[in-house]
Amino acid sequence: MEIIEPWIQVEPFNGIDIMKKIEKACRTCYRSEGNITEDSYKNLLKNCINRGHESVLEHEKITVRMQCSINTYKDLTRHRAGASFSIESTRYCRYDKDKFGNNIKFINPVYITDENNYNAWKECMENIEKYYMMMANNGAKPDECRTLLPHSVAAEVVMTCNIREWKHVLELRCSKMVHPEIRQLLIPLLLKFKEEMPEIFENVSYDEEFPKEWYAKII
């Protein structure tokens, strides 16, 4: 058994290039391409967003790979309109094999701050791994073994969204009402997008009281 922290890996992108490409596509509507300057995208994008004309943001996309819990990706995969997912499959991944370190990885629930409750969670995960390996050693297929797996199991996920969908997802999933594991993963991603594409993401709010020491690392 291994208890690990979540992480995010963002496919390299240039925020300014993305915004300029969106501007060029948007100006087709008015045939005002001749008005493009070095920083004309700034006002244009702000005006589009303020007017609710966000369909232009769909012209560009960003892909991220993340390590998160089943609990987290079950919520994220509800966003299907502008998002695509490829997810580590518990049907085909056998955690008793060398490629998985012969163990099951669990995402550390840092938000369980009561020591007794945390120890109860840990003991439960240890027992789940024990019986998973027992079934696997007895010839059970991954389809059968995975019936034991809880929401805390770690999995790698690739998520691709167009910029409009990223904005929508982050607006919904970074608030105080959202499960802490999702805030843990998506708030640092939002902060990166705010830095790289402020004209698009600067007004997206988030739970600023969420502990920074819990943020997932961007690698």
Disulfide bonds with the S-S distance in Angstrom:
none
